[in-house]
């Protein structure tokens, strides 16, 4: 089932404190999965229940980030 943020979407990291980043980190979602491996994937997940693997556009390393810390900029069509 498609989530509100899924593979291919353009996202921005929302820092806990604005001073954490010099400029906003943006990137593309490569993969998303439930944080709890025993999760029932037959329903749409709440933002606190999954994380996304994000490849950043500024060359920073690819990493897993919780969905609740991401802002959707553009959906893949």
C-alpha positions in Angstrom: 0.0 0.0 0.0 1.2 3.5 -0.8 2.1 5.7 2.1 1.9 9.5 2.3 5.7 9.5 1.5 7.0 6.6 -0.6 9.7 5.6 -3.0 10.7 8.3 -5.5 9.3 11.3 -3.6 11.3 14.4 -3.1 11.6 15.3 0.6 13.3 17.7 3.0 14.5 16.9 6.5 12.9 18.9 9.2 15.5 19.5 11.9 14.5 19.5 15.6 16.3 22.8 15.9 16.8 25.2 13.0 20.4 25.8 13.8 21.3 22.2 13.2 21.6 22.7 9.5 23.3 25.5 7.5 20.8 24.9 4.7 17.9 22.4 4.4 18.7 18.9 3.4 16.7 17.6 0.5 16.8 14.3 -1.2 14.9 11.4 -2.8 13.3 8.5 -1.0 14.9 5.2 -2.1 12.9 2.9 0.2 10.4 3.0 3.1 9.7 0.3 5.7 8.0 -0.2 9.0 10.1 0.5 12.1 8.6 -2.6 13.8 9.4 -5.7 11.7 6.2 -7.4 12.9 4.0 -4.6 11.5 0.9 -5.6 9.5 1.5 -4.0 6.1 -2.1 -4.4 4.9 -3.0 -0.9 6.0 -1.6 2.6 5.6 1.1 3.3 8.2 1.0 6.3 10.6 4.0 8.7 10.2 5.4 7.5 13.5 5.4 3.8 12.3 7.9 3.9 9.4 11.1 5.3 8.2 12.6 6.2 4.8 16.0 5.6 3.2 16.9 9.1 1.8 19.6 9.8 -0.8 20.6 13.5 -0.3 21.2 15.8 -3.2 24.2 17.6 -1.6 26.3 14.4 -1.7 25.9 13.6 2.0 25.6 9.8 2.7 22.4 8.0 2.3 20.6 7.3 5.6 17.4 6.1 7.2 15.2 8.9 8.6 12.0 8.6 10.5 8.9 9.7 8.4 7.8 12.2 11.1 11.1 14.2 10.4 10.5 14.5 6.7 8.5 17.2 4.8 7.1 16.1 1.4 8.1 18.5 -1.4 7.0 16.6 -4.5 5.2 13.3 -5.2 6.5 10.9 -7.9 3.8 10.5 -10.6 
